[in-house]
Amino acid sequence: NRYRDKVKIFRFYDDDKGRAYSHLKDLIDRNEPTIIAVDLFYMNYHRAFQKEHGLHYVVVTGYDEEKGLIELFDKKFNTDSDFDGSLPIQDIMKARSSDNPHTDPFLGEYTRPLHNVWAEVNADSFTLSDDRSLNIIKKSCARMHEQEDVLGNKCGLARMELLRDDLISRTEVELASPVIDLFKYYTASFKNIARGRRRFSVFLKELTTILPDNLIAEVSRLLQDSSRCWDICSNICYKFALTKSRELVKSIYMKLGTAIDLEKEAVDRLHSFLENHQI
């Protein structure tokens, strides 16, 4: 345990929205960081308002029962939906207890109820330091080079290569339901991977005091380009599940190859910086 003062996040839920709201007020009164899950369909500052349902987390900073308002903060990088202000209590309670309905071309209509979910953060004496930030980069490089497992599983560039080969091999035989279901799964999974690349890029851009500007700019560009490749692969997986065209799988194979090359260069640049500075 290199760092013993880790941030601990606990998630809870309560189907009783009144009780959940009372607990929310107690947390705020104790000045404890409070995060709640909401359905964006009810958040009037967001572009999804009254258009589409979606799970999202926001930070609650206060409340005013006389005015019937809850104060909250929402920072979502790369969008025009940043918010720091107040919304009616009733709107927030509705957003917290939403059934969160969805329609999927494969699964049909289904719900993902929010159940008034919230997260409590126990930071104790945690402080963010340059040493910690550099350690995140070091650990990330080690995982990408398959030098460290994640939850007992190998990961990284070599595993991405295996994924490419596996996608091709699965479509060289009869396209049975399990294969189609796998590509449906990849439709969402590849979107999450793309989002992860963008988030790491945002993280790097906050390290201007410890990383050279040119390194941040170049690695961020590589990650953004890789993120676009993953997004494209997600869209192609969706089309493949509908059309079952094997030519589309070849396109995924090529795009994943481009993503691997981009990420290898990004990892190599970060790793070289760490080695040159004996970190």
Salt bridges, closest charged atoms under 4 A:
ASP5 OD1 - ARG132 NH2 2.49
ASP14 OD2 - ARG19 NE 2.67
ASP15 OD1 - HIS115 ND1 2.47
GLU32 OE2 - ARG30 NE 2.93
ASP39 OD2 - HIS53 ND1 2.59
GLU65 OE2 - LYS25 NZ 3.04
ASP74 OD1 - HIS56 NE2 2.97
ASP80 OD1 - ARG47 NH1 3.63
ASP82 OD2 - LYS75 NZ 2.81
GLU120 OE2 - HIS23 NE2 2.85
ASP131 OD1 - ARG2 NH2 3.04
GLU146 OE2 - ARG159 NH2 3.31
GLU148 OE2 - LYS139 NZ 3.25
ASP149 OD1 - LYS154 NZ 3.40
GLU161 OE1 - ARG164 NH1 3.15
ASP166 OD2 - ARG170 NE 2.65
ASP181 OD1 - LYS184 NZ 3.65
GLU218 OE2 - ARG221 NH2 2.45
ASP225 OD2 - ARG221 NH1 3.10
ASP225 OD1 - ARG228 NH2 2.30
ASP231 OD1 - LYS191 NZ 3.54
ASP231 OD2 - ARG198 NH1 3.04
GLU247 OE2 - LYS250 NZ 3.25
GLU263 OE1 - ARG197 NH2 2.76
GLU265 OE2 - ARG269 NH2 3.16
ASP268 OD1 - HIS145 NE2 3.68
ASP268 OD2 - LYS264 NZ 2.88
GLU275 OE2 - HIS271 NE2 3.28
